[in-house]
Amino acid sequence: MALKSWQVIGSVVLITSITVLMQISSETWITSATVSLIMGASALACMASSCILASRWHGIERLFGGLDRVYEAHKWIAIWALIFAVYHFVFKAKLDAWDLAPILELSKYWTRLMRQLSLVALGLIILLALNRKIPYGNWRWLHKFSGPLFLIVILHWLSFESPITLTSPAGIWLALLCSVGVIAALYKMILYPFIAKAGEYKLVAISQGKAAVHLEFEPVRKGFQFKAGQFAFISLKEPGLHEPHPFTIANAPSDTGHIHFVIRALGDYTKKLNEQAKVGMLADIYAPHGNFKRISNAEREIWIGAGVGISPFISWQEDKTIGHFERATLIYCFDPARVFPSVERMQEMTEQSGVDFVANPSGSNAMAETIRQVASEVNPKQIQISFCGPKGLLGKVQELMKENGIPAKNIHYEFFDFR
């Protein structure tokens, strides 16, 4: 069972609270100072955990069931870190009854400065991360300051007079988390581009659509192993296109090692990619990531792909591992003014694979009717729905599931909002 955001946040805060309470007299537990001390320690623990989650270590990804879930947890744990830090900053975390001493001796000026800078640092990290008006390239560059700013927060903890010693349970817990957090940050900033690279690829074919493009890459040396439905980060070795961006792989593994992507021009980077991509360009591919896969024991499957969200379902049709395509229905949601791939192309693919195909142009009720029909043919509890598309449509699908008695747990999807 995959970890959830609330489980990580709850565990970190619980362990931090218990270890801090072990260090102080029980007579002082029910005080604002104790709460402030716990909030400050929890903010530091959450920030360290956030750095660990951002490392893209495959072990962490497996625990959460996909990199998208990891980044969702990363975002929420960072938000809670800021909430805890604000409380800690407002309320004094000292009592005369406590034996207070800093772990690292600094002058009063530097101690006060570290306290003020730590809140500003944490606030900047979170606010910059959540500001969606900042272009992705600028946002990603600014987000790299998270590592150095994290060090400022650690310095505040070490220089702050508190009852927590380095050899106490709370001190050992925080030191361990911070150490792993620093290692994770250094790995992500320095080592990741070299260690995580799956290989160098050459762009060999381009197919242009309306505000979308289909790219085909071949390995320069050798390819990498992946599963249908996974995604990769692409970094083209061209000015302005070097930023690694995640895109779903739109084919199943093959003997040639070629990989395909269908990319919609939605943001600054993808618009530039659609306009400037040329055959012969080289790219570094960082992969594979994701855990979006077919439910092998499903009695009935409904696949819903919207726009370029059709990509994983293209790869699933090419993957013969599970087979039983006769039990699957693919609903293709699209805007007729900019549909890509074409409805005809998708219909041709489904005819070859044996998957039932339903076209659902904007304003159509075909999706609702199809879900209603399938739910009347089989036990709704046996229907598994796989979805890839925008959040608004996801909400509509969940409403239709509820109306037709399909359990909420029977929908499978990935988050592609990594900010």
Order of alpha helices (4+ residues) and beta strands (2+ residues): alpha-alpha-alpha-alpha-alpha-alpha-alpha-alpha-alpha-beta-beta-beta-beta-beta-alpha-beta-beta-alpha-beta-alpha-beta-alpha-beta-alpha-beta
